[in-house]
Amino acid sequence: MSLILSFVKNENIMKNIFILGITFLAFSSGLFSQDYIYLRDQQQRIAAKNISISATEIWYEDYSSSEGHLYSIKPELVSLIAYENGEVRVIKSRAKDMNTYDFKKNLITYHLSDLIISNFTMSYERILQSGKLGIQIPVSFGYASGTNFGNNVLISKFYSGVYVNFYPNGQGKVRYLLGPGIRIGVGHDNHNSNSQNYTDTFYGKLLINNGVVFSPIPDLSLSAVLSLGIRYYPEAVSYNKDVRTTAAFTFNLSYRF
């Protein structure tokens, strides 16, 4: 009799374990029947579907909604995403002091301060994949007359060239640039302001550019660049020396695309 009672008792225990196992499996299945976005503060999770991840945004639809409305959240606010198939994706946080963008790699720049010397100057810059190197090509047209600046001044009519810009800290809201540049152009050698027959002369410049770039929004930048170097005027009448030191300052407005 005791053997039978023991068997029945053990059977009840096994039945209870079986029921608990089924309940656990059901709970586990329910747990992953939808995607979950876990926030980094560990106080909330979002039931979601159709999750899409980019470097700057995580897009998702509300799991309980059938309207298909898209919501977004910044990746730095998310710790991980658990998908309904059991896959878990950990979202790496960015350091707050980096201030980085998912940067676009093309810049068109208008050199505002060149208006002071009667030049209309624009440039194109391509940022390479690493974000730490840019190749910039300026194009400038001068529209000053010889009498604007007095005697013994070479007035630029046109110049172009190439600059190599190094960004030690990569791309971000605030970044520093340093690099060499070559400028080649044609100018008026204004050696006599009383004469309208100015001498057109070739000139070249070798420069080291130092600057600071500030981007209040990802698509817009303001920059200030100081250039130091040497200039070469082989045919200039107004200068006793073909090679002279030179300096320039520009304040610029850039559009990024």
C-alpha positions in Angstrom: 0.0 0.0 0.0 2.8 2.3 0.9 4.5 1.5 -2.4 1.4 2.5 -4.3 1.1 5.8 -2.3 4.7 6.5 -2.9 4.3 6.0 -6.7 1.2 8.2 -6.7 3.0 10.9 -4.8 6.0 10.7 -7.1 3.7 10.8 -10.1 2.1 14.0 -8.8 5.6 15.6 -8.3 6.5 14.7 -11.9 3.2 16.1 -13.1 3.8 19.3 -11.3 7.3 19.6 -12.8 5.9 18.9 -16.2 3.3 21.6 -15.8 5.9 24.1 -14.6 8.1 23.2 -17.6 5.3 23.8 -20.0 4.5 27.1 -18.2 8.1 28.2 -18.5 8.3 27.4 -22.2 5.0 29.2 -22.8 6.3 32.2 -20.9 9.6 32.1 -22.7 7.8 31.9 -26.1 5.7 34.9 -25.1 8.8 36.8 -24.0 10.2 36.6 -27.5 7.0 36.8 -29.5 7.9 40.4 -30.3 11.0 42.5 -30.5 12.1 44.5 -27.5 14.2 47.6 -27.3 15.9 47.9 -23.9 16.8 51.4 -22.8 20.2 52.1 -21.2 18.7 53.4 -18.0 17.3 49.9 -17.4 13.9 51.3 -16.3 12.0 50.7 -19.5 11.7 48.5 -22.6 9.8 49.1 -25.8 7.7 46.4 -27.5 8.5 47.0 -31.2 8.5 45.5 -34.7 10.2 46.3 -38.0 13.3 47.7 -36.3 15.8 49.5 -38.5 19.2 50.7 -37.2 21.4 53.4 -38.6 24.4 55.2 -37.1 22.3 58.1 -35.8 18.8 56.7 -35.4 16.9 53.5 -34.4 13.6 53.4 -36.2 10.7 51.1 -35.2 7.0 50.6 -35.2 4.9 50.1 -32.0 4.1 46.4 -31.7 0.6 47.0 -30.5 -0.3 49.5 -33.3 -1.5 48.5 -36.8 -1.1 52.0 -38.2 2.5 51.6 -39.3 3.7 54.8 -37.7 7.5 55.1 -37.4 9.2 56.1 -34.2 12.8 56.9 -33.6 15.3 56.9 -30.7 18.9 57.8 -30.4 21.3 54.7 -30.3 23.1 56.1 -27.2 19.8 55.7 -25.3 19.6 52.0 -26.1 21.5 49.2 -24.5 20.3 46.2 -26.5 17.6 44.9 -28.8 16.1 41.4 -28.3 14.4 40.0 -31.4 11.6 37.6 -31.4 13.8 34.9 -33.0 16.0 35.0 -29.9 18.8 37.1 -31.4 20.2 39.8 -29.2 22.0 42.9 -30.5 24.1 45.0 -28.2 24.2 48.7 -29.1 27.6 50.2 -28.4 27.4 53.7 -26.8 29.4 56.6 -28.1 31.5 58.7 -25.7 29.6 61.9 -25.0 32.6 64.1 -25.5 33.1 62.9 -29.1 30.2 64.9 -30.5 30.4 62.9 -33.7 28.0 62.9 -36.6 27.4 60.2 -39.2 29.3 62.6 -41.4 28.6 63.4 -45.0 31.8 63.4 -47.1 31.4 66.4 -49.5 31.7 70.1 -48.6 31.0 73.2 -50.7 32.6 76.2 -49.0 32.1 79.9 -49.6 35.1 82.0 -48.5 33.3 85.0 -47.0 36.3 87.0 -46.0 37.7 87.0 -49.5 35.1 89.6 -50.4 37.3 92.1 -48.4 40.0 91.8 -51.0 37.5 91.7 -53.9 37.8 88.0 -54.6 34.9 85.6 -55.1 36.2 82.2 -53.8 34.6 78.9 -53.4 36.1 75.4 -52.8 35.1 71.8 -52.9 36.4 69.3 -50.3 36.1 65.5 -50.2 36.5 63.9 -46.8 37.9 60.4 -47.1 36.4 57.3 -45.4 38.3 57.6 -42.2 37.1 61.1 -41.6 40.7 62.2 -40.8 41.8 63.4 -44.2 40.2 65.8 -46.7 41.3 66.9 -50.2 40.2 70.5 -51.0 40.2 72.4 -54.3 39.7 76.2 -54.2 38.7 78.3 -57.2 38.9 82.1 -57.0 38.1 85.0 -59.3 39.3 88.6 -58.6 37.2 91.6 -59.6 39.3 94.5 -58.2 40.7 97.3 -60.3 44.3 98.4 -59.9 43.4 101.6 -58.0 41.6 99.7 -55.2 44.8 98.9 -53.3 47.4 101.5 -54.3 50.9 100.9 -55.6 53.1 97.8 -55.3 50.4 95.3 -54.8 49.8 92.1 -56.7 46.0 91.8 -57.2 44.8 88.3 -57.8 42.7 87.7 -61.0 42.4 84.0 -60.7 43.8 81.2 -58.6 43.2 77.5 -57.9 45.2 74.7 -56.3 44.9 71.8 -53.9 44.9 71.6 -50.1 45.4 68.5 -48.0 43.6 68.8 -44.7 44.3 66.6 -41.7 41.7 66.3 -39.0 43.5 64.6 -36.0 40.3 64.0 -34.1 38.1 63.0 -37.1 34.8 64.6 -37.9 32.6 66.2 -35.2 30.9 69.4 -34.1 34.2 71.0 -33.4 37.3 69.9 -35.2 40.8 71.1 -35.9 42.5 71.0 -39.3 46.1 71.2 -40.3 47.8 70.6 -43.6 49.8 71.8 -46.6 48.4 73.6 -49.7 49.6 74.7 -53.1 48.0 77.7 -54.8 48.7 78.8 -58.4 47.2 81.9 -60.0 47.4 85.0 -62.2 47.4 88.5 -60.9 47.8 92.2 -61.7 51.2 93.6 -60.8 50.0 97.0 -59.7 53.3 98.9 -59.7 51.9 102.2 -60.9 48.4 103.2 -59.8 48.4 106.1 -62.3 48.6 103.6 -65.2 45.9 101.4 -66.5 48.4 99.1 -68.2 48.9 96.6 -65.4 51.3 93.7 -65.9 49.7 90.3 -65.6 52.0 87.9 -63.8 52.0 84.2 -62.8 52.3 83.5 -59.1 52.5 80.5 -56.8 52.1 79.9 -53.1 53.1 77.1 -50.7 51.0 77.3 -47.6 50.5 75.6 -44.2 46.8 75.9 -43.2 45.7 75.9 -39.6 42.0 76.1 -38.8 39.1 75.4 -36.5 35.7 74.2 -37.9 32.4 74.4 -36.0 29.3 72.6 -37.1 26.1 73.8 -35.3 24.1 71.3 -37.4 25.5 68.4 -39.4 24.9 70.1 -42.8 26.4 73.5 -42.0 29.9 74.5 -40.9 31.7 77.7 -40.0 35.5 77.8 -40.1 38.4 80.1 -39.5 41.7 79.3 -41.2 45.1 81.0 -40.9 47.6 80.2 -43.7 51.3 80.8 -43.5 53.9 80.2 -46.2 55.9 81.5 -49.1 54.9 83.1 -52.4 56.7 83.1 -55.7 56.3 85.9 -58.3 58.9 85.3 -61.0 57.7 88.2 -63.3 56.5 90.8 -60.8 57.9 94.2 -61.3 56.9 95.6 -57.9 59.0 93.2 -55.8 62.8 93.0 -55.5 62.7 89.4 -54.5 61.0 86.5 -56.3 60.3 84.6 -53.1 58.6 86.3 -50.1 56.8 85.2 -47.0 53.0 85.4 -47.0 50.0 85.0 -44.7 46.3 84.9 -45.2 43.2 84.5 -43.0 39.8 83.3 -44.2 36.4 82.9 -42.6 34.2 80.4 -44.4 30.7 79.0 -44.6 30.4 75.4 -45.7 27.5 73.2 -46.8 27.8 69.4 -46.3 26.2 66.8 -48.5 
